[in-house]
Amino acid sequence: MPTYEALEAITKMMAQAAIGALFISLVIGVIAAWSLKESFWHTLLFVMPFGWLGTISGLIAGSSREAIVGALLTGMLTIVGAMLSYVFAKESREEWRRLLPFSVILLSAGALLGLTAGQVGRSEYEAYEKEYERWLLQYENADLPAIALRIRYMDCVKRLPEDAAVECADILTGKP
C-alpha cells in the first residue's frame, strides 16, 4: 500500500512532467507562430498535443521497466507517424504541413523531458522503497520485541501487588 512519501514522489514526477510539457509547448508554439507568421493560438492548438503525447510517452517509458511499455509506445508512435505521413502527403492541408516540423520537434523534446522526469521519479521511489525496507527490518527485529516486553511488564505490574513489582523487573532483565 503506497504511503504519503510514495504518493508524494509520484505526484512530484507527474507535476514536473506537466509543467515541462506546458513550457516546451508554449516555447515551440511561440517560435512556430513567429517564424510562420501564423496566429499563436492556432499554432499552439496544433502543436501542443504532440508535446503532451511525447511527454506522457516518455514519462511512461522512463518510470517503468516493463517490456509491454516498449510495445505500447512503439504502437502509439507508429500511429502518430502514420498520421503525420498522411497529413504531409495530403495536398488539401497545406497549413498543417508547415506546422509538422515543429510538431515533430515538440514530440521529441517532450519524449526526452518525460524520460528524464520518469527516471528521476523512479529513482526517488526506489530510494523510498529501500528506506522503507530498512525501517521495516528495524521495526520487526528491535521495536516489536521491545514493545512486547514492555506490554508483559505492564501486565505483570497490574496483576501483582505493589511490593512484588521487583518480580516484574526480572521480566525486563530476563532473570528466571
Secondary structure, DSSP 8 states (H G I E B T S, - for coil): ---HHHHHHHHHHHHHHHHHHHHHHHHHHHHHHHHHT--HHHHHHHHHHHHHHHHHHHHHHHH---HHHHHHHHHHHHHHHHHHHHHHH-TT-HHHHHHHHHHHHHHHHHHHHHHHHHHHHHHHHHHHHHHHHHHHHHIIIIIHHHHHHHHHHHHHHHHS-GGGHHHHHHHHHT--
